[in-house]
Amino acid sequence: MGPGSPTVADEWTIEAKSGGTCRVRVVHSWFASTDDWDNQYEGVEQGWPAFFRILRIYLAHFRGQPSDVIPLMAMSSESKSAVWDKLLGSLGLARLAEGQRVESAHGAPRLAGIVERVVDKEHEELFPSPREPTSGVAHFLPIVMGGQVCLSFASISTARRRRLW
Protein backbone atom coordinates (compact mmCIF):
# COMPACT_ATOMS: atom_id res chain seq x y z
CA MET A 1 0.00 0.00 0.00
CA GLY A 2 3.00 2.31 0.14
CA PRO A 3 5.22 3.99 2.73
CA GLY A 4 3.79 4.12 6.23
CA SER A 5 1.04 1.62 5.43
CA PRO A 6 0.00 -0.93 8.03
CA THR A 7 1.21 -4.51 8.06
CA VAL A 8 -1.07 -6.89 6.16
CA ALA A 9 -1.31 -10.65 6.65
CA ASP A 10 -3.29 -13.25 4.70
CA GLU A 11 -3.94 -16.77 5.90
CA TRP A 12 -5.19 -19.32 3.37
CA THR A 13 -6.66 -22.67 4.45
CA ILE A 14 -7.72 -25.24 1.85
CA GLU A 15 -9.70 -28.17 3.20
CA ALA A 16 -10.39 -31.24 1.03
CA LYS A 17 -14.05 -32.27 0.87
CA SER A 18 -15.80 -35.29 -0.62
CA GLY A 19 -16.45 -35.53 -4.35
CA GLY A 20 -13.17 -33.88 -5.37
CA THR A 21 -14.14 -30.49 -3.95
CA CYS A 22 -12.58 -28.31 -1.31
CA ARG A 23 -13.34 -25.40 0.97
CA VAL A 24 -11.14 -22.30 0.72
CA ARG A 25 -10.97 -20.00 3.74
CA VAL A 26 -9.09 -16.71 3.68
CA VAL A 27 -8.44 -14.49 6.69
CA HIS A 28 -7.19 -11.04 5.67
CA SER A 29 -5.86 -8.91 8.54
CA TRP A 30 -4.56 -5.35 8.78
CA PHE A 31 -2.57 -4.19 11.77
CA ALA A 32 -3.04 -0.42 11.95
CA SER A 33 -2.61 1.73 15.04
CA THR A 34 -5.08 4.41 13.79
CA ASP A 35 -8.32 4.48 11.82
CA ASP A 36 -6.60 6.51 9.04
CA TRP A 37 -6.54 3.38 6.88
CA ASP A 38 -10.24 2.45 7.16
CA ASN A 39 -11.15 3.67 3.64
CA GLN A 40 -8.31 1.73 2.05
CA TYR A 41 -9.20 -1.35 4.06
CA GLU A 42 -12.80 -1.16 2.87
CA GLY A 43 -11.59 -0.82 -0.73
CA VAL A 44 -9.42 -3.91 -0.40
CA GLU A 45 -12.29 -5.83 1.19
CA GLN A 46 -14.45 -5.02 -1.88
CA GLY A 47 -11.86 -6.76 -4.03
CA TRP A 48 -11.84 -10.16 -2.31
CA PRO A 49 -15.23 -11.35 -3.66
CA ALA A 50 -14.00 -10.56 -7.18
CA PHE A 51 -10.97 -12.80 -6.74
CA PHE A 52 -13.23 -15.68 -5.68
CA ARG A 53 -15.44 -15.09 -8.73
CA ILE A 54 -12.27 -15.31 -10.88
CA LEU A 55 -11.38 -18.59 -9.14
CA ARG A 56 -14.88 -19.95 -9.84
CA ILE A 57 -14.61 -19.08 -13.57
CA TYR A 58 -11.12 -20.58 -13.74
CA LEU A 59 -12.29 -23.83 -12.11
CA ALA A 60 -15.36 -24.03 -14.36
CA HIS A 61 -13.39 -23.65 -17.62
CA PHE A 62 -9.69 -24.31 -16.97
CA ARG A 63 -9.51 -26.71 -14.01
CA GLY A 64 -6.09 -28.32 -13.68
CA GLN A 65 -4.45 -26.18 -16.35
CA PRO A 66 -1.33 -24.23 -15.39
CA SER A 67 -1.84 -20.47 -15.45
CA ASP A 68 -0.06 -17.17 -15.03
CA VAL A 69 -1.59 -14.07 -13.44
CA ILE A 70 -0.71 -10.62 -14.75
CA PRO A 71 -2.09 -7.91 -12.42
CA LEU A 72 -2.10 -4.24 -13.41
CA MET A 73 -3.38 -1.30 -11.33
CA ALA A 74 -3.69 2.43 -11.90
CA MET A 75 -5.04 5.29 -9.76
CA SER A 76 -7.18 8.19 -10.98
CA SER A 77 -8.70 11.25 -9.34
CA GLU A 78 -11.64 11.11 -11.78
CA SER A 79 -14.99 9.62 -10.75
CA LYS A 80 -15.53 5.88 -10.80
CA SER A 81 -18.02 6.11 -13.67
CA ALA A 82 -15.68 8.35 -15.73
CA VAL A 83 -12.77 5.91 -15.27
CA TRP A 84 -14.97 2.95 -16.19
CA ASP A 85 -16.43 4.67 -19.26
CA LYS A 86 -12.95 5.68 -20.49
CA LEU A 87 -11.59 2.17 -20.07
CA LEU A 88 -14.44 0.41 -21.82
CA GLY A 89 -14.68 3.11 -24.49
CA SER A 90 -10.99 2.91 -25.32
CA LEU A 91 -11.23 -0.88 -25.65
CA GLY A 92 -14.47 -0.67 -27.62
CA LEU A 93 -16.24 -2.82 -25.04
CA ALA A 94 -19.22 -0.68 -24.00
CA ARG A 95 -22.72 -2.14 -23.42
CA LEU A 96 -21.78 -5.72 -22.74
CA ALA A 97 -23.98 -8.64 -21.78
CA GLU A 98 -23.20 -12.08 -20.41
CA GLY A 99 -22.67 -14.63 -23.15
CA GLN A 100 -21.87 -11.94 -25.73
CA ARG A 101 -18.85 -12.41 -28.02
CA VAL A 102 -16.57 -9.38 -27.76
CA GLU A 103 -13.53 -8.09 -29.58
CA SER A 104 -11.54 -5.01 -28.67
CA ALA A 105 -11.54 -2.06 -31.05
CA HIS A 106 -8.89 -1.55 -33.72
CA GLY A 107 -5.82 0.06 -32.15
CA ALA A 108 -6.66 -1.20 -28.64
CA PRO A 109 -4.84 -4.10 -26.95
CA ARG A 110 -6.11 -7.33 -28.49
CA LEU A 111 -8.86 -9.04 -26.53
CA ALA A 112 -11.49 -11.33 -27.98
CA GLY A 113 -13.72 -13.78 -26.20
CA ILE A 114 -17.03 -14.37 -24.47
CA VAL A 115 -18.32 -12.21 -21.60
CA GLU A 116 -18.65 -14.57 -18.63
CA ARG A 117 -20.11 -12.12 -16.15
CA VAL A 118 -21.02 -8.45 -15.84
CA VAL A 119 -21.59 -7.11 -12.34
CA ASP A 120 -23.47 -3.89 -12.86
CA LYS A 121 -23.67 -2.28 -9.43
CA GLU A 122 -22.66 1.16 -10.67
CA HIS A 123 -20.59 -0.45 -13.45
CA GLU A 124 -18.21 -2.32 -11.20
CA GLU A 125 -16.97 -5.51 -12.73
CA LEU A 126 -16.43 -7.23 -16.05
CA PHE A 127 -15.23 -10.77 -16.73
CA PRO A 128 -14.55 -11.47 -20.39
CA SER A 129 -13.20 -14.97 -20.89
CA PRO A 130 -10.70 -14.38 -23.68
CA ARG A 131 -10.02 -16.84 -26.44
CA GLU A 132 -7.53 -14.54 -28.18
CA PRO A 133 -4.65 -13.78 -27.95
CA THR A 134 -4.69 -16.53 -25.28
CA SER A 135 -7.30 -18.42 -23.30
CA GLY A 136 -8.04 -17.52 -19.70
CA VAL A 137 -9.95 -14.93 -17.69
CA ALA A 138 -9.70 -11.15 -17.87
CA HIS A 139 -11.03 -9.08 -14.99
CA PHE A 140 -11.66 -5.32 -14.86
CA LEU A 141 -12.64 -3.67 -11.55
CA PRO A 142 -12.72 -0.03 -10.40
CA ILE A 143 -12.66 0.45 -6.60
CA VAL A 144 -12.68 3.72 -4.68
CA MET A 145 -9.70 3.76 -2.28
CA GLY A 146 -8.50 6.74 -0.30
CA GLY A 147 -10.57 9.22 -2.32
CA GLN A 148 -9.23 7.96 -5.65
CA VAL A 149 -10.35 5.28 -8.07
CA CYS A 150 -8.09 2.26 -8.31
CA LEU A 151 -8.63 0.55 -11.66
CA SER A 152 -7.54 -3.05 -11.50
CA PHE A 153 -7.03 -5.38 -14.43
CA ALA A 154 -6.01 -8.99 -13.97
CA SER A 155 -5.34 -11.41 -16.78
CA ILE A 156 -5.21 -15.09 -15.98
CA SER A 157 -3.61 -16.81 -18.96
CA THR A 158 -3.71 -20.57 -19.42
CA ALA A 159 -1.45 -20.53 -22.49
CA ARG A 160 1.82 -22.38 -22.35
CA ARG A 161 4.58 -20.17 -21.00
CA ARG A 162 6.96 -18.80 -23.56
CA ARG A 163 9.75 -16.29 -23.37
CA LEU A 164 8.90 -12.86 -24.66
CA TRP A 165 12.50 -11.62 -24.88
FIKOLBA-161301 format. One record per residue: x, y, z of N, C-alpha, C in turn. Coordinates in steps of 0.05 Angstrom, whole numbers, padded with zeros to 5 digits, always signed. Each point is the difference from the previous one (the first is absolute). Example, Ala and Ser with C-alpha at 12.3 -4.5 7.8 and 13.67 -1.06 7.14 Angstrom:
+00264-00114+00156-00018+00024+00000+00018+00024+00000 -00007+00021-00014+00016+00024+00001-00015+00022+00014 
! end
This chain:
+00017-00024+00000-00017+00024+00000+00017+00025+00000 +00026-00002+00004+00017+00023-00001+00013+00006+00026 +00017+00021+00001+00014+00007+00025-00019+00006+00022 +00007-00009+00024-00016+00005+00024-00026-00016+00002 -00004-00018-00019-00025-00016+00001+00002-00021+00021 -00023-00009+00010+00000-00021+00021+00009-00027-00011 +00008-00017+00018+00007-00027-00007-00025-00015-00008 +00002-00017-00020-00022-00016-00010+00008-00029+00001 -00019-00017+00008+00006-00029+00001-00024-00015-00012 +00005-00020-00016-00021-00017-00011+00006-00029+00008 -00021-00013+00009+00002-00028+00007-00019-00016-00018 +00010-00019-00015-00016-00016-00018-00001-00029+00012 -00024-00011+00002-00004-00027+00008-00017-00014-00021 +00010-00022-00011-00014-00016-00020-00006-00027+00012 -00025-00007+00002-00009-00024+00013-00013-00018-00021 +00011-00025-00004-00012-00019-00018-00027-00009+00009 -00019-00002-00018-00027-00009+00005-00006-00025-00017 -00022-00012+00004-00007-00024-00016-00007+00009-00029 +00002-00019-00018-00008+00005-00028+00020+00017-00015 +00025+00001+00009+00021+00015-00014-00003+00030+00003 -00014+00010+00020-00003+00028+00005+00017+00008+00024 +00000+00026+00005+00014+00010+00024-00013+00025+00010 +00007+00008+00024-00009+00025+00011+00025+00018+00003 -00003+00025-00010+00022+00019+00002-00008+00021+00021 +00017+00005+00019-00005+00020+00021+00023+00019+00000 -00006+00026-00001+00020+00021+00000-00006+00019+00023 +00021+00005+00016-00002+00020+00021+00020+00022-00008 -00011+00024-00004+00016+00023-00009+00001+00020+00024 +00023+00006+00010+00003+00017+00024+00018+00024-00006 -00008+00023+00011+00016+00024+00000+00007+00007+00028 +00024+00009+00005+00009+00007+00026+00007+00030+00000 -00021+00017+00004+00004+00029+00000-00004+00011+00028 +00015+00020+00007-00002+00012+00027-00020+00023+00000 -00010+00009-00023-00020+00021-00002-00021-00008-00020 -00022+00016-00001-00021-00006-00019+00004+00014-00026 +00024+00012-00004+00006+00014-00025-00001-00018-00025 +00001-00026+00004+00001-00018-00022-00027-00014-00006 -00021+00008+00014-00026-00013-00003-00010+00000-00029 +00002+00023-00014-00010+00001-00027+00015-00019-00019 +00026-00001+00003+00016-00018-00016-00007-00029+00006 -00004-00006+00026-00007-00027+00008-00026-00008-00012 -00020+00018+00000-00026-00006-00012+00002-00005-00030 +00018+00016-00013+00004-00004-00029+00012-00028-00006 +00019-00008+00017+00013-00026-00004-00021-00022+00005 -00016+00003+00020-00021-00020+00007-00020-00003-00023 -00005+00022-00015-00018-00002-00024+00012-00018-00021 +00026-00002-00001+00014-00015-00021+00000-00030+00005 -00001-00009+00025+00001-00029+00005-00022-00016-00014 -00025+00008+00001-00021-00016-00014+00006-00003-00030 +00012+00021-00012+00007-00002-00029+00020-00022-00004 +00020-00002+00017+00021-00021-00004-00012-00028+00002 -00021-00003+00018-00013-00027+00001-00017-00005-00024 -00012+00021-00012-00015-00004-00025+00019-00008-00022 +00024+00012-00001+00021-00008-00020+00007-00030+00004 +00004-00008+00025+00006-00028+00006-00022-00018-00009 -00025+00007+00004-00023-00016-00009+00000-00003-00030 +00005+00022-00015+00001-00002-00029+00023-00017-00009 +00023+00004+00012+00024-00017-00007-00007-00029+00004 -00011-00007+00023-00006-00029+00006-00021-00011-00019 -00019+00017-00008-00021-00010-00018+00011-00005-00028 +00019+00015-00010+00009-00002-00027+00029-00010-00004 +00017+00003+00020+00028-00006-00003+00012-00017+00022 -00017-00015+00014+00009-00016+00023+00024-00017-00007 +00021+00001+00016+00023-00016-00003+00021+00010-00019 -00007+00021-00015+00019+00011-00019+00019+00020+00014 +00025+00000-00007+00018+00019+00012-00008+00028-00010 +00006+00020+00017-00008+00028-00008+00020+00020+00011 +00000+00023-00012+00016+00023+00009-00019+00023+00005 +00005+00015+00021-00017+00024+00006+00017+00025-00005 -00012+00018-00015+00013+00026-00006-00018+00021+00011 +00007+00011+00024-00017+00022+00012+00011+00027-00008 -00018+00018-00007+00007+00028-00005-00019+00018+00016 +00010+00022+00010-00017+00019+00015+00009+00028-00006 -00020+00018+00000+00005+00029-00005-00019+00016+00017 +00009+00023+00009-00017+00018+00017-00008+00024-00017 -00024+00010+00006-00011+00024-00014-00015+00017+00020 +00001+00026-00004-00016+00018+00017-00028+00005-00012 -00005-00011-00024-00026+00003-00013-00020-00018+00015 -00026+00004-00006-00021-00016+00012+00002-00028-00010 -00012-00018+00016-00001-00028-00007-00013-00005-00027 -00023+00013-00005-00013-00004-00025+00016+00011-00024 +00014+00023+00004+00016+00011-00022+00024-00019-00006 +00013-00011+00020+00022-00019-00004-00010-00024-00015 -00023-00011+00008-00011-00024-00012-00008+00005-00029 -00013+00023-00005-00009+00006-00027+00025+00004-00019 +00021+00013+00010+00024+00004-00016+00013-00027-00006 +00002-00018+00019+00012-00026-00004-00015-00015-00022 -00026-00004+00005-00016-00016-00018-00002+00013-00028 -00002+00027+00000-00001+00014-00026+00026-00003-00016 +00023+00002+00014+00025-00003-00014+00005-00028-00011 -00012-00020+00013+00002-00028-00009-00022-00007-00020 -00020+00018-00002-00022-00006-00017-00018-00022+00011 -00003+00000+00027-00015-00021+00013-00024+00010+00015 -00012+00022-00008-00023+00010+00014-00025-00017-00005 -00019+00002+00018-00026-00014-00001+00002-00030-00005 +00012-00013+00020+00004-00028-00002-00021-00016+00015 -00004-00025-00009-00019-00018+00013+00013-00027+00003 -00008-00015+00021+00011-00027+00004-00006-00017-00024 +00020-00016-00008-00003-00018-00023+00006+00013-00027 +00004+00026+00000+00006+00015-00025+00029-00004-00009 +00004-00004-00025+00027-00001-00011+00010+00028-00003 +00024+00005+00009+00012+00027-00001+00027+00000-00014 +00007+00022-00011+00026+00004-00012+00008+00029+00004 +00024+00005+00010+00008+00028+00005+00002+00015-00027 -00002+00026+00002+00000+00018-00023+00028+00000-00013 +00000+00007-00026+00025+00003-00014+00018+00021+00014 +00025-00007+00004+00019+00018+00013+00001-00004+00030 -00019-00015+00011+00001-00006+00029+00015-00026+00004 +00009-00006+00025+00012-00026+00005-00019-00022-00008 +00010-00021-00012-00016-00022-00011-00013-00016+00023 -00026-00002-00002-00016-00016+00018-00025-00009-00014 -00004-00026-00002-00024-00011-00013-00009-00024+00017 -00026-00002+00004-00009-00023+00015-00030+00003+00006 -00009-00014+00020-00028+00000+00009-00001+00013+00027 -00020+00017+00004-00004+00013+00026-00013-00021+00019 +00015-00007+00021-00009-00019+00019-00019+00012+00020 +00006+00024+00009-00016+00013+00021+00003+00030-00001 -00022+00014+00004+00001+00029+00003-00014+00006+00027 +00014+00012+00018-00012+00009+00025-00005+00029-00003 -00025+00008+00000-00007+00027-00007-00011+00017+00023 +00012-00003+00023-00005+00018+00022+00017+00025-00005 -00012+00020-00012+00015+00024-00007+00024-00006-00018 -00004-00019-00019+00021-00007-00019+00026-00009+00014 -00001-00021+00015+00023-00007+00016+00018-00022-00011 -00010-00019-00014+00017-00023-00006-00007-00013-00026 +00021-00009-00014-00004-00013-00026+00019-00023-00002 -00010-00023-00009+00015-00024-00003-00002-00011-00028 +00016+00011-00019+00000-00014-00026+00018-00025+00003 -00007-00022-00013+00016-00023+00000+00013-00002-00027 +00025+00010-00002+00012+00003-00027+00007-00026-00013 -00003-00001-00025+00010-00022-00017+00024+00009-00016 +00003+00026-00004+00022+00011-00015+00011+00024+00016 +00025+00006+00001+00022-00015-00012+00007-00025+00015 -00013-00005+00023+00005-00025+00015-00025-00006+00016 -00003-00025+00008-00024-00006+00016+00005+00007+00029 -00022+00004+00015+00002+00007+00028-00023+00017+00009 +00005+00016+00020-00020+00018+00011+00012+00028+00001 -00015+00020-00008+00008+00028+00004-00020+00012+00019 +00010+00018+00017-00017+00011+00021+00006+00030+00002 -00021+00017-00002+00003+00029+00003-00017+00008+00024 +00011+00016+00018-00014+00009+00024+00009+00027+00009 -00018+00020+00001+00008+00025+00013-00010+00001+00029 +00018+00007+00019-00007+00002+00028+00009+00027+00010 -00017+00013+00016+00007+00025+00012+00017-00006+00025 +00025+00011+00001+00018-00004+00022+00013+00027+00007 -00003+00008+00024+00014+00025+00009-00007+00024-00016 -00025+00002-00009-00009+00023-00015+00007+00000-00030 +00013-00022-00009+00006-00003-00028-00011-00026-00010 -00002-00003-00027-00009-00024-00011+00024-00017-00008 +00001-00024+00010+00020-00020-00007-00012-00018-00021 +00011+00001-00025-00010-00017-00021+00019-00024-00001 -00012-00023+00004+00015-00025+00000-00007-00017-00024 +00021-00011-00013-00004-00019-00022+00018-00024+00007 -00012-00023-00001+00015-00025+00004-00006-00018-00024 +00021-00011-00011-00002-00019-00022+00011-00027+00010 -00016-00020-00001+00008-00027+00007+00002-00016-00025 +00025-00005-00009+00005-00013-00025+00005-00030+00004 -00012-00017-00016+00005-00028+00003+00017-00010-00024 +00011+00018-00015+00017-00008-00023+00026-00010+00011 +00013-00017-00016+00026-00010+00008+00019+00024+00003 +00017-00001+00020+00020+00022+00004+00020+00000-00023 +00006+00024-00008+00021+00003-00020+00015+00026+00006 +00025+00001-00007+00016+00023+00005-00008+00022-00020 -00002+00024+00010-00007+00023-00016+00024+00016-00008 +00024-00007+00009+00024+00016-00006+00021-00018-00012 
! end
